[in-house]
Amino acid sequence: MQKKQLWIVIRQTFVNRLKTVGYWMLVLTPILILAAIAGINFVVQATQNNTAPKIGVVQNQPLVHYLDKQQQLDADIKGYTKTSTANKALTDEKIDAVLVEHQQQFTLTKRANGQSIDQKALQSALTQYNTINRAKALQVSDDTLQQLMTPPKMSTHIQSQKGVNKDGANSNAANYGVAVALGILIFMFLTSYVGMIAQEIANEKSSRIMEILLAATSPGVQFFGKIGGIGLLALLHGAIYLILGIIASFWLPKISQLKGVLDMLQGIDWSFALMTMLIVIVSIFLYMVLTAIIAAMVNDLSQVQQAVAPVTYISLIGYILTFVLNGQPHNAFLNILSYVPFVSQTLMPARLGLQYATMTQASIALTLEVMTLYFLSKYGLRVYKRNVLTYREGNITKAALLSLKGLFKAH
């Protein structure tokens, strides 16, 4: 294999794709989506009506006084002597809900377009109100009642390799959100670059240019040249996101509204980002090699989707399992799959973000990916050579599976 020819193919593939609008849309779309979400969230927060809901209580002045003192309820309480008067105020949109008590049972009637009421806080306040009334009926002293009503204080801490996180509940939710977002982003990466390499090879084969190219070079030059060119685009893509991430790490903490969110992301640091990037980049090359092998079997561009469909289905496995990973740190099936190449690219970063896996375990998954990439590239070239100048009729997927069946056979 001539290095000069290989570099020419890599550079040509890279430059041709770099000039396309499709590539830059792929790079910019996630950024634009995040910017749009942030913008919409800012507008929603800025225009949100923070007026406290108004609740009308019928024929129960003690309850009016009690609820009015409950700060956690965050509502304006107004008493009414008649049910009809309260209902009319509700119809006229002067209040947002009507609360009626009958034999220690409460009925809350809300207006459909009224302000949102925290029903958990209201339920808690009503439970305490009933408890106080029953305690008075049993002649329980005020001091004893106060002791009984005082809830125990509890804070949640999570111990991990990175230390103790004092905001455990929020951290779990935030890290799970990051894991799911990673799964979506990685799946988008894979499918995009799988499509690129498939189109590169299928386009040249369908236009019969491949015969001319192979007359001047070798199958190995074309095989690794195409993969190298598209791979450079993936590396550039990742480098752009890395630079933006570094800029964001200095700029975002200065925004007071985001500081609390950033503090919750205890599973995210630079070691996590670097390991995730390495796993994803190797997996992209792994999928591109597999796709290049299969794409060499197509006759024209119309067969590309049919040929690469099995590759997409494989990538879907890890993507889907990312959504069920939360809360299952010791699930043997998921843990084993997080080491399996072609699936580990989403599961292992997700486990790492949720702090279910260590850097050592992630390194093992990365090593297995690199080993698989080496052997698949070495033996896959054989299948590519056999099929790149062969034109078949019939089911392309079946032909691809039959060719892959003999992938590691000696020739």
N, C-alpha and C positions, 0 to 999 in steps of 0.2 A: 504494500500500500504506500503510495507516494504522498509524503507529508504536504508537498506544495499543492498537489491536486486536492487533497483533503481540505486544506485551508481555503482554497478557492471556492469549493462547494459550500463550506460552512459560512464564509463571508457573503456569498451570493444569496444563500437562503436567509441569512440574518438581515441583510440590507433590504432585500425585496419585501420581507414581511414588516420590517420596521417602518417602511414608508406607507403602509396601508392604514386606512382609517379604522379598520376592524381591530387591529392590535391596540391602538391607543384608546379605543372605546373599552376594550377589555381591561386595560390598566386603570382608566379613569372612572369607569362605572361604579365600582365599590366606593370610591372616594366621594363621588357625586351623591350616591345613595346615602352615605353617612352624613354628608353635609345637608342633604334634604331633610333627613330625620331630625338632625340637630336644629335646623331652621324651623321645621314644623313644631317641634317640641318647645322651642323658644317662643314662637307666636302663641301657641296654646297656653303656655304658662303666663305670658304677658296679658292675654285677653281673658284669662279665667276669672269667673265671677266668684270671689271669695266670701260673699255674704253668707253669714251663718243662717242655717235653716230655721224657720219659725214653726214651733210646735204648739198647738192649742190643746190644753188639758181641760176636760169637762168635769165640773162639779167635784174638784179635789184640790183644794187650796194647799193642804200640807204637801201633796206631791209636787205642786207648782213650785213651792219654796225649796223643796229638796232638789229637784232637777235643775233649778236655776243656779244652785251652788256647785253643781258638778262641772268642773272645768274641762274634764276630758270629753264631755258630751259636745261642747262647742255648739250650742243651739240657744235661740231665744225662746223662752217659755212664757206662754200667756194663758191665763185662766179664763174659762167661760162657765157661766152658770147654767146654760142650756145647750143641749146637743144640737138643736136646730140652728142656734146662733153660730156655733163653731163650724157646722157644715156649710152654712152660707158664706162664712169667711173663707173657707177652703175653696168653695166654688168661685168666689170673687177674687181668688188668688192673693188674698191678704196674708194667708198662712200656708205652709207647705204640708202640714199633716195634722191630724186630729188624734189624740190619745184618750181612750176611754177605759176606766177600770170598773170591773163588775166581779165582786166576790174574789178579789185578788187575782183576777185574770185580766190581761190588758189587750186591747184591740187598737192597732195603729192603722189609720187610713191615710195614705199618702196621695199627693197630687202627682199625676204622671209627669208634668213638666216642672215640678218643684225642685228646690235645692236638694242635693243628696244628703241623706241622714246616715250617720254612722250607727247602724243598728246593733253592732256588737257593743259599742259604748252605751247605747240606750238600754240594751238587755242587761248589761252589768249593773247599771244604775238602778234599774227596776228590781233586780234581784236583791241588791243591798237595801233598797227601800222596804221590800217585803220582809227581809230578815230583821230590820230594825223594828218594824211594827209587831212582828211575832215575839221578838225579845222583850218589848215593852209589855205585851200581854202576859208574858211569863214572869214579869217583874225582875228582869235581869238588870243589874246596875250598869250605869253608863261606862264606868271603867272596864268592867268585864266585857261589855259589848264592843268597846273600842279595841280591846285586845283580840277579840274574835274576828273583828272586821278587818284588821290590818293584815294585808296579804304578805307572804314571805318575799323577800327580794332575791332575785336570781339573775345572774349574768352568764352568758354562754361564751366559753373560750374554746378554741380549737388548737390542739397541739400538733404540729407538723415538723418536718425537717427544717423549716424556715423559722421556727420559733412559735410563739403563742399569739394567736389572733384574738383580740378581745371582743370582736364583733362577729362571732361565729355564724349566726343565722344569716346575716346580710352577706357575709363572705361566701357562704355556700351558694346562695342564689346568684351572686355576681359571677362567681367562677363557673357555675353551670351555664350561665348566659354566654360567657366567653367560649366555653367548650362547644356549645351549639353553633355559635357564630363562626368558630374555626372550622367546624365540620362543613358548613355551607360554603365558606370561602375556599377551602381546600378542594371540595368537590367541583366548584366552579373552575378552579385552576386546572384540575385534571382533565375535565371534559373539554375545556377550551384548547389546551395544547395537544390533546389526543386528536381533536378535529383538525388542527393545523397540520400535524405530521401526516395524517391520513390523506388530506387534500393535496399536500406537496407531492407525495409519491403517486397517488392515483391520477393526478392531473398530468404528470409526465408520462405515465404508462398509457393512459387513454389517448393521448395525443401522439403516441408512438415516438416521442422524443427520447424515451429511455434507451431505445436501440442505438441512437446516435451517441448518447452520453456514455453508454457502456463500451462503445467502440473506442472512445478516447480515454476512458478511465477504467476502473474496475468496480464490481458490485460493492466491495467493501468501502470504497471511497464514497459512493453514492449513499450507501446505507448509513455509515457513521457521519458523513457530511451533513445529510439532512437532519439527523438527530442532533448533531452538534449545533447547527444553525438555529433550530427551534429551541434547543436547550439554552443558548445564549440569550434568546428573547425572554425565556423564563427567569434566567438569572438577573437580567436587567429589570424585569418586572419586580422581582423580590427586592433588588437593591433600591428601587424607587420607594417601595413601601418601607424599607428599613430607614432610609433617610427621612422620610416623612414621620416615621415613628420616633426617631431621635429628636426631631424638631418639636413634635407634639409633647414629648416627655419634659421638655424645658418650658414650653408655653402653657400647656393645659393646667399644671398645678397652680399657676397664678390666677386662674379663674376660680373664685370662691365657690361658685355653684357646683363645680366639678370636683373639688378637693375631697369631699366626702365619698364620692363615687370611686375616685382613684385609691383612696385608703382601703376600700373594701376588697380591691383586687389583690388579695394576698398571694394567690397562686401564680401571679404574673410578674416576671422579672426578666432581666436580659439573658440569663442562662436558659430560661424557658423559651424566650423568643428565638435564640440562636439554635437550640436543639430542634424546635419545631420547624424552623426554616430549613435546616439540614435534612430532616426527615422528609419534608414536603418536596424539596428539590430532587432528592434521590428518587423518590416515588414518581415524580414527573418523568424523569429519565427512564425509569422502569416501565412506566405505562407507554411512553413513546416508543421504546424498543419493541414492546409487544405489539403495539399498533402498526409500526413499520413492517413487522413480519406479516401481519394479517393484510395490511393495505397492499402489499406486493401481489396479492392474489386477485385483486379486482380487475375488471376489464375496462370500466369507465367510471366517471364520477357518480353516476346514478346508483352505483353499488356500494358506495362508501359507507353510508349509514347502515346498511344491512351487514357489512363486513365487521364494522367496529362496534356493533350493538353488544356482543358478548363482553367487550372490554368495559363498556359503560355499565353493564349489569354488575360486573365485579366491583367496580368503584362504588356502586350504590350500597353494597353490603356494609362497609365501614361507615358510610354517610348516615344510613338509617340507624345503625346501632348506636351512634353518638347520642341520639335522642333518648335512649333508654339506659344510658350509663349512669346517670346521677342516682345516688343512693345505693349503688351496688359495687362497693369497693372490693368485695371478695368473691364476685361472681366468676367462677372458674372459666366458663365459656368465653366471657368477654375479655378476661385477662389473657387467656391463651391467644385469642384472635388479635390482641393488640401487639403481638410479636410477629404475626404472620404477614410477610410482604404482600402488597396489593390491597391490604386491609388496614395495616398498622398506621398508615399515613394520617388517618383521622382519629382512630381510637387511642393511639398512644399519646398524641398531643392533648386530647381531651382528658385522658386519665392524669396526665401531668398537670394540666390546668386545675383539675379538681383535687390535686394533691393525693391521688390514689396510687401514683407511681413515682419512683425516684429517678434521678438523672442516670443512675447506673442501669436501671431497667430500660430507660429510653435509649441509652447507648447500645444496649444489646439489640433492641429493635432496629436501630440504625445500621448496625453491623450486619444483621441478617439481610436488610434491604440491599446493602452494598454488595454482599456476596451473591445474592440473587441477580442483581444487575450485571455483575461480571459474567456469570455463567449463561444468563439469558442472551447477553450480547454476543458472547463467543459462539454459542451453538445456534442462536437465532439467525446468524449470518448465513448458515447453511440453508435454512428454509428460504430466506430471502433470495439467495442465488438461484435456487431451483424454480422459484415462482415468478420472479420479476419480469421475465420474458415469456411467460406462459399465459395463454389466454384460455379461460375455461368457460364452459356453459353450465347452467344449472345453479344450484344453491351454493352461494359463496361461503356462507357460514359453515356448512358441512365440510367444504373443501379446506377451510381454515383449520377446523378441528382435526381433520385427518392429517394435515401437514404438521400441526403442533404435536400430534401424537408421536411422531418420529423425531421430535426435536433433538433428543439427546442420544439418538442412535449413531453409531460410528459410520463414517462414509469413507 
